[in-house]
Amino acid sequence: MQFGLWELAPHSTYHGHRHPAPEIYHVLAGQGLWTIGDTTHTVGPGSTLYTRSGVVHKMVNTGDLPLRTIWFWWAPDGRREVLTGAYEFTESAPEPTPDVPPWPVADEAPVKLY
């Protein structure tokens, strides 16, 4: 199993991609649109999303604050090679959004995990 914290900057897009490992994201803070295959979900704190191995997915932060999540990958049936498989991007990276200022990290309240 692998897991970590992940943030997407305000009004940013993590363009379409897929990878061999199945994945779960749990949203801690922020708002966004999450596309898995052909279905798009509106997400916010408490949303949990599952993506099967090899399925294209994309995330868009629609808010003014970072979209913060915890992500999990695991090796089905002990097949560890899925944890080191390469990402395949299925669309071009979006152009940077110049009017979005960086957010202050030091001044933000810590995320509480229970």
Order of alpha helices (4+ residues) and beta strands (2+ residues): beta-beta-beta-beta-beta-beta-beta-beta-beta
